[in-house]
């Protein structure tokens, strides 16, 4: 797992109460039952803590944590 993935899980777990064993790269936001308000909060925290703008509209329910980390990494290197 990448450092970005680890930071993303920290952000999501801090904002959304879910058991730690549910956080895996293939877990989607839908699997975690993340609601739209929490998606907005996640987007804000990603920008604040990782320095990458990810619109909440990009964080769709079916997006996995691993794919989200890859999206962030791609923007960090761009």
GIKA-V611398 format. One line per field, one symbol per residue. phi: phi as a letter, one per 40 degrees, with the letter a starting at -180 (. if undefined). burial: I if it has 24 or more other C-alpha atoms within 12 Angstrom, else O. A space follows every 10 residues. Layout:
phi->???
burial->???
This chain:
phi->.ccccccccc ccccbbcadd cccbdccccc dcfccccccc ccdccccccb gbcbcccccc dccccccccc ccdccccc
burial->OOOIIOIIII IIIOOIOOOO OOIIIOIIIO OIOIOOOIII IIIIIIOOOI OIIIOIOOII OOIIIIIIII IIIOOOOO
